[in-house]
Amino acid sequence: MCPYLDPRSTLDAAGNPGFGEPAETRFSTLRSMVDPRTQIEMYSWMKLARTFDEQMVAMWKQGRGLGGTFSGRGHEAISVGAGLALGRKDVVAPMHRDLGTYLVRGMTPERIFGNMLGRATGASRGRDANLHGVGDLDLGIIGFVSHLPQSLPTTLGIAMSFKYRSEPRVAMTFVGDGGTTAGAYHETLNMAGLWQAPFVLIIENNQYAYSTPLTQQMHAPNFAERAAVYGVATSSVDGNSVNDVYQTCVEAIERARTGGGPTVIEATTMRMLGHAIHDGAEYVPADLLDQWERRDPVANHRQHLLDTDIASEAMLEQVDTTSRERIAAAVAEAEAAAMPDPDTLEDGVYA
């Protein structure tokens, strides 16, 4: 019987997924060295996110979903690496392609599928039908604000609340390359640099803002250099290497936590599917997708674990099987869940 990959636990002493330390313990100590145990954990989360993504896309093509859906294929190393680097009391505002961060923080596949199917068991209790609204303050997750980059000023405000109260906590958020051209991005970085806020921003440079390539978005697409003028620390990282993302985020988070101010991290990757399920992305050159497919973050990290003898083929096959079973069970539970009670329509409405 395959172990149960529960977001509240990670690996056992032998490195098998599913029966390890609780999240409260895991988040208490940041690991600057990417040890073998952590590397297997990374693969477990990335594989779970990828399996979720593939199931989600298949369901929408079959007409089994509500609303829109946004694939995070190719972004798994960024979302998992960043999510694992955060401390338990830190706060994060993920975007629509950061499924791995939601999962690592403890948002279960059942709740996320429930949200996507408009069920009462979803994170927004049927008020939304995709990753919008998938927030939970008990998990330190701020629900996604879909009008990019409006999560940035919200997250900066949270970071400043930590600074005002002298709490050693950090607020992190994400933005795409397209979002860096909006006014709120620049206003947020100006204020973050001025106030030296405990704030970490990850720019997910995935080459396209909807259908607009980088070459048509800006003259100088070096995001780290452009951000440095605001007095923030900057880093550039391979967004398809979960090890590199994790280590870079750990350093940025610890710098922010100890009063060193904000960091902007440019993580370069590729959006492997269209903007959303309705977008076939015919405008993306096929050879460009082929190049990035060879850099697939999940497949390459899997091969790294095998090449370095960190994990065996049997162990990784067990992870793969567990992920498929976990997602199948989550879909079955979400589809069987009740729709929201109409009498609760005004619950949680404040204005």
Secondary structure per residue as TSV (DSSP state, phi and psi in degrees):
chain	resnum	aa	ss	phi	psi
A	1	M	-	360.0	131.6
A	2	C	-	-76.2	144.5
A	3	P	-	-65.7	157.8
A	4	Y	-	-92.6	115.9
A	5	L	-	-83.2	91.4
A	6	D	-	-99.6	133.2
A	7	P	T	-58.3	-17.8
A	8	R	T	-85.1	-4.1
A	9	S	E	-140.9	163.5
A	10	T	E	-125.1	-91.9
A	11	L	E	-125.6	151.9
A	12	D	-	-86.6	-177.9
A	13	A	T	-62.2	-26.2
A	14	A	T	-87.3	-1.5
A	15	G	S	89.8	12.2
A	16	N	-	-87.8	135.7
A	17	P	E	-70.0	139.5
A	18	G	E	118.8	-20.2
A	19	F	E	-128.9	29.1
A	20	G	E	-96.7	-154.0
A	21	E	E	-66.2	146.6
A	22	P	E	-69.8	160.8
A	23	A	H	-58.0	-35.1
A	24	E	H	-59.5	-37.3
A	25	T	H	-77.3	-42.5
A	26	R	H	-61.0	-39.4
A	27	F	T	-78.6	-10.8
A	28	S	T	-76.3	-22.8
A	29	T	S	-131.0	118.9
A	30	L	-	-82.4	138.9
A	31	R	-	-108.7	103.8
A	32	S	S	-70.5	-26.3
A	33	M	S	-95.4	132.2
A	34	V	-	-84.0	87.1
A	35	D	-	-75.4	165.0
A	36	P	H	-55.6	-40.4
A	37	R	H	-59.9	-44.7
A	38	T	H	-66.0	-37.1
A	39	Q	H	-66.7	-36.2
A	40	I	H	-68.6	-40.4
A	41	E	H	-59.5	-42.0
A	42	M	H	-57.7	-45.7
A	43	Y	H	-62.7	-41.0
A	44	S	H	-58.2	-45.6
A	45	W	H	-70.6	-41.1
A	46	M	H	-64.5	-39.7
A	47	K	H	-67.3	-38.6
A	48	L	H	-63.5	-43.3
A	49	A	H	-64.4	-42.2
A	50	R	H	-65.6	-42.1
A	51	T	H	-65.0	-41.3
A	52	F	H	-58.4	-48.6
A	53	D	H	-59.8	-45.9
A	54	E	H	-64.2	-39.4
A	55	Q	H	-67.3	-41.0
A	56	M	H	-61.2	-47.2
A	57	V	H	-63.3	-42.2
A	58	A	H	-61.5	-41.9
A	59	M	H	-62.8	-41.6
A	60	W	H	-69.0	-34.2
A	61	K	H	-67.9	-26.3
A	62	Q	T	-87.4	-0.4
A	63	G	T	76.1	24.7
A	64	R	-	-101.4	11.9
A	65	G	-	-121.3	168.5
A	66	L	-	-116.3	148.5
A	67	G	S	65.9	-158.5
A	68	G	-	-94.9	169.5
A	69	T	-	-145.3	147.7
A	70	F	-	-127.0	117.4
A	71	S	-	-77.1	140.2
A	72	G	-	-105.8	18.8
A	73	R	T	-59.4	126.3
A	74	G	T	99.4	-15.5
A	75	H	-	-102.7	4.6
A	76	E	H	-62.6	-38.1
A	77	A	H	-65.3	-36.9
A	78	I	H	-68.3	-51.1
A	79	S	H	-69.2	-37.5
A	80	V	H	-75.6	-46.2
A	81	G	H	-59.4	-43.3
A	82	A	H	-68.7	-42.9
A	83	G	H	-62.3	-39.9
A	84	L	H	-71.5	-24.4
A	85	A	H	-76.5	-22.2
A	86	L	S	-71.2	151.2
A	87	G	-	-84.4	163.8
A	88	R	T	-60.6	-36.3
A	89	K	T	-92.3	0.9
A	90	D	-	-75.0	167.0
A	91	V	E	-125.1	142.3
A	92	V	E	-136.3	143.2
A	93	A	E	-118.6	90.2
A	94	P	-	-74.2	168.5
A	95	M	-	-106.2	-167.9
A	96	H	T	-76.5	-10.9
A	97	R	T	-111.9	18.7
A	98	D	-	-110.4	42.5
A	99	L	H	-54.4	-39.1
A	100	G	H	-58.7	-36.6
A	101	T	H	-65.9	-43.4
A	102	Y	H	-57.7	-45.9
A	103	L	H	-66.0	-46.5
A	104	V	H	-60.2	-37.1
A	105	R	H	-73.8	-12.5
A	106	G	T	115.0	4.1
A	107	M	-	-74.5	116.5
A	108	T	-	-76.4	152.9
A	109	P	H	-56.3	-34.4
A	110	E	H	-61.1	-44.9
A	111	R	H	-67.6	-36.8
A	112	I	H	-72.5	-45.2
A	113	F	H	-63.0	-38.0
A	114	G	H	-59.1	-39.1
A	115	N	H	-65.4	-44.7
A	116	M	H	-66.5	-23.1
A	117	L	T	-99.4	5.9
A	118	G	T	70.7	24.4
A	119	R	-	-86.2	159.7
A	120	A	T	-65.9	-21.9
A	121	T	T	-83.3	-5.9
A	122	G	S	-70.2	165.2
A	123	A	T	-60.5	-32.8
A	124	S	T	-98.1	7.9
A	125	R	T	56.5	39.0
A	126	G	T	89.0	7.0
A	127	R	S	-84.9	-13.9
A	128	D	-	-144.1	175.8
A	129	A	S	-142.0	32.1
A	130	N	S	-159.3	-150.7
A	131	L	S	-77.1	-5.8
A	132	H	B	-64.9	137.0
A	133	G	T	81.5	2.5
A	134	V	-	-85.9	71.2
A	135	G	-	-118.8	158.1
A	136	D	B	-159.6	106.8
A	137	L	G	-64.9	-27.7
A	138	D	G	-64.7	-25.4
A	139	L	G	-97.4	2.4
A	140	G	T	71.9	29.6
A	141	I	B	-113.9	123.6
A	142	I	-	-91.8	127.3
A	143	G	-	-58.8	145.4
A	144	F	B	-63.2	127.3
A	145	V	-	-94.3	112.2
A	146	S	S	-72.5	-22.3
A	147	H	S	-83.4	95.3
A	148	L	T	-72.2	141.9
A	149	P	T	-105.6	53.5
A	150	Q	T	-70.1	-11.2
A	151	S	H	-69.8	-20.5
A	152	L	H	-66.3	-55.0
A	153	P	H	-63.0	-32.7
A	154	T	H	-62.3	-45.9
A	155	T	H	-68.4	-37.3
A	156	L	H	-61.8	-40.4
A	157	G	H	-60.3	-39.9
A	158	I	H	-64.5	-43.9
A	159	A	H	-59.7	-41.5
A	160	M	H	-68.3	-30.8
A	161	S	H	-64.2	-36.4
A	162	F	H	-64.5	-41.0
A	163	K	H	-67.7	-42.1
A	164	Y	H	-59.9	-37.1
A	165	R	T	-92.5	6.1
A	166	S	T	55.2	38.8
A	167	E	-	-94.2	132.7
A	168	P	-	-78.7	62.6
A	169	R	-	-125.6	158.6
A	170	V	-	-129.2	144.9
A	171	A	E	-114.2	131.5
A	172	M	E	-123.8	146.4
A	173	T	E	-148.3	177.7
A	174	F	E	-131.1	156.5
A	175	V	E	-151.3	151.8
A	176	G	E	-88.3	172.2
A	177	D	T	-60.3	-37.8
A	178	G	G	-64.5	-35.6
A	179	G	G	-66.6	-17.7
A	180	T	G	-74.1	-8.9
A	181	T	G	-91.9	-4.3
A	182	A	S	-87.0	153.7
A	183	G	H	-61.1	-38.4
A	184	A	H	-62.9	-30.4
A	185	Y	H	-61.4	-50.2
A	186	H	H	-70.2	-38.6
A	187	E	H	-63.2	-41.2
A	188	T	H	-65.0	-45.8
A	189	L	H	-66.2	-36.3
A	190	N	H	-61.0	-45.7
A	191	M	H	-71.1	-38.7
A	192	A	H	-62.3	-42.3
A	193	G	H	-68.0	-41.0
A	194	L	H	-61.9	-44.7
A	195	W	H	-91.5	-5.4
A	196	Q	T	50.7	53.7
A	197	A	-	-73.3	151.4
A	198	P	S	-77.8	74.9
A	199	F	E	-133.6	131.0
A	200	V	E	-124.9	127.1
A	201	L	E	-118.5	129.4
A	202	I	E	-108.2	120.1
A	203	I	E	-90.3	114.9
A	204	E	E	-88.4	90.1
A	205	N	E	-80.4	93.4
A	206	N	-	-108.0	24.1
A	207	Q	S	80.7	-19.8
A	208	Y	E	-138.7	136.8
A	209	A	E	-104.4	98.4
A	210	Y	T	57.1	-106.9
A	211	S	T	-108.2	7.1
A	212	T	E	-97.0	116.3
A	213	P	E	-73.8	164.3
A	214	L	G	-54.8	-39.1
A	215	T	G	-63.1	-20.8
A	216	Q	G	-103.9	3.3
A	217	Q	T	-97.0	-38.5
A	218	M	-	-158.7	156.4
A	219	H	S	-78.7	-36.3
A	220	A	-	-121.4	91.3
A	221	P	-	-86.7	29.3
A	222	N	-	-90.8	95.9
A	223	F	H	-67.0	-37.0
A	224	A	H	-63.9	-45.3
A	225	E	H	-63.5	-40.9
A	226	R	H	-65.8	-36.1
A	227	A	H	-73.9	-27.2
A	228	A	H	-60.9	-25.2
A	229	V	T	-65.8	-14.8
A	230	Y	T	-90.4	6.2
A	231	G	S	78.6	30.0
A	232	V	-	-113.3	153.1
A	233	A	E	-71.7	148.7
A	234	T	E	-134.7	151.8
A	235	S	E	-145.8	151.7
A	236	S	E	-120.1	137.5
A	237	V	E	-142.9	150.6
A	238	D	E	-70.7	108.7
A	239	G	T	-71.4	-4.2
A	240	N	T	-101.6	3.6
A	241	S	-	-110.0	106.1
A	242	V	H	-65.3	-32.8
A	243	N	H	-61.9	-46.3
A	244	D	H	-66.4	-42.2
A	245	V	H	-61.2	-46.6
A	246	Y	H	-60.0	-50.3
A	247	Q	H	-63.0	-41.9
A	248	T	H	-64.4	-40.2
A	249	C	H	-68.9	-40.3
A	250	V	H	-57.5	-45.5
A	251	E	H	-63.6	-43.5
A	252	A	H	-66.4	-41.0
A	253	I	H	-66.2	-43.5
A	254	E	H	-67.3	-36.2
A	255	R	H	-63.1	-44.4
A	256	A	H	-65.5	-40.0
A	257	R	H	-66.2	-30.0
A	258	T	T	-100.5	19.0
A	259	G	T	90.5	10.5
A	260	G	-	-84.2	-0.7
A	261	G	-	89.2	-174.1
A	262	P	-	-81.8	161.8
A	263	T	E	-136.4	140.3
A	264	V	E	-110.2	125.1
A	265	I	E	-114.5	119.7
A	266	E	E	-91.4	115.7
A	267	A	E	-110.5	114.1
A	268	T	E	-91.9	128.5
A	269	T	-	-150.1	-161.0
A	270	M	-	-141.1	132.1
A	271	R	-	-77.4	110.5
A	272	M	-	-82.0	-15.7
A	273	L	S	-123.3	-178.5
A	274	G	-	-67.9	177.5
A	275	H	S	-55.0	-44.0
A	276	A	S	-145.9	-179.7
A	277	I	T	-60.8	-27.1
A	278	H	T	-81.7	-8.2
A	279	D	-	-101.9	112.8
A	280	G	-	-77.9	-7.8
A	281	A	-	56.7	37.7
A	282	E	T	-63.4	-18.0
A	283	Y	T	-77.3	-10.2
A	284	V	S	-88.3	125.8
A	285	P	-	-59.3	135.7
A	286	A	H	-62.1	-36.2
A	287	D	H	-68.4	-29.1
A	288	L	H	-66.9	-43.7
A	289	L	H	-63.6	-37.8
A	290	D	H	-63.0	-41.0
A	291	Q	H	-61.2	-44.5
A	292	W	H	-76.7	-27.3
A	293	E	H	-62.2	-33.8
A	294	R	T	-70.6	-13.2
A	295	R	T	-107.1	20.7
A	296	D	-	-50.9	124.3
A	297	P	H	-65.0	-34.7
A	298	V	H	-74.7	-49.0
A	299	A	H	-64.0	-41.1
A	300	N	H	-70.3	-36.1
A	301	H	H	-69.9	-35.8
A	302	R	H	-59.5	-46.3
A	303	Q	H	-65.3	-35.9
A	304	H	H	-60.4	-42.9
A	305	L	H	-62.7	-37.4
A	306	L	H	-72.7	-44.4
A	307	D	H	-64.9	-30.5
A	308	T	T	-96.8	4.8
A	309	D	T	60.2	25.3
A	310	I	S	-73.3	-34.5
A	311	A	S	-140.2	154.4
A	312	S	-	-94.6	163.3
A	313	E	H	-59.8	-38.7
A	314	A	H	-64.1	-40.9
A	315	M	H	-64.7	-42.4
A	316	L	H	-71.6	-33.9
A	317	E	H	-62.7	-36.1
A	318	Q	H	-65.1	-41.7
A	319	V	H	-60.6	-45.4
A	320	D	H	-61.0	-44.8
A	321	T	H	-64.8	-43.5
A	322	T	H	-60.6	-41.0
A	323	S	H	-62.1	-44.6
A	324	R	H	-62.5	-43.1
A	325	E	H	-66.9	-39.2
A	326	R	H	-62.9	-45.0
A	327	I	H	-70.8	-39.1
A	328	A	H	-60.8	-42.3
A	329	A	H	-66.2	-37.8
A	330	A	H	-65.5	-41.6
A	331	V	H	-64.7	-44.4
A	332	A	H	-60.7	-42.6
A	333	E	H	-67.0	-41.1
A	334	A	H	-67.1	-41.9
A	335	E	H	-68.7	-26.6
A	336	A	H	-85.1	-10.4
A	337	A	S	-72.9	156.9
A	338	A	-	-75.5	151.0
A	339	M	-	-74.5	161.2
A	340	P	-	-62.5	146.2
A	341	D	-	-73.2	122.9
A	342	P	G	-56.1	-26.5
A	343	D	G	-67.3	-14.8
A	344	T	G	-96.6	10.6
A	345	L	T	-53.0	-39.2
A	346	E	T	-92.6	1.8
A	347	D	T	-65.8	133.6
A	348	G	T	79.6	5.9
A	349	V	-	-94.0	123.4
A	350	Y	-	-112.8	-6.3
A	351	A	-	-154.1	360.0
